[in-house]
Amino acid sequence: MYDDYDQTRHIPAASGAPPGIDGRKLWSGGVATAIVATLVAFVGLLVARGIFQVPVLAPTEAGLVGDATTVGLCSLVALAALVGTGLMHLLLLTTPKPETFFTAIAGLVTLAVALQPFTTGIDIEVKIATMVVYLAAGMAIVLSLNSVAGYANR
């Protein structure tokens, strides 16, 4: 019954470039993600301070742009995006469904950072505004890097 089975069938070789990670696309996307996430955090601070009059991470006397804490937060957000790019690169090289694992890891880190203001004695409106800024920056990182990973993963 199986004598007529075509035993010459074979799996065709993949055409084009071998599967892998395009590091240039991944890391240039990571730098772009750092810029976008930094701007998200900065705009969040401007909205909190300028529109809602909530002194997030700076005293009211520091004005709309704030003080050194604004630069510090924006720098940390950019660094977080680059660390996230490194994590994504590692996951792309080593795990199945790397975007799923990245989303879980980065989402939990973002949540932990966003809940941190609630461990302090500052006013509740400052806690909430700070949490929203942290969540917005974290979401920008997660969404952007997941998108970049799709393009970088051949």
Protein Blocks (a to p, Z undefined) as FASTA:
>chain_A
ZZmpcfkbccdddehjdddddfklmmmmmmmmmmmmmmmmmmmmmmmmmmnopaehiafk
lomnopmklmmmmmmmmmmmmmmmmmmmmmmmmpghkllmmmmmmmmmmmmmmmmmmmpc
bdfklmmmmmmmmmmmmmmmmmmmmmmmmmmmZZ
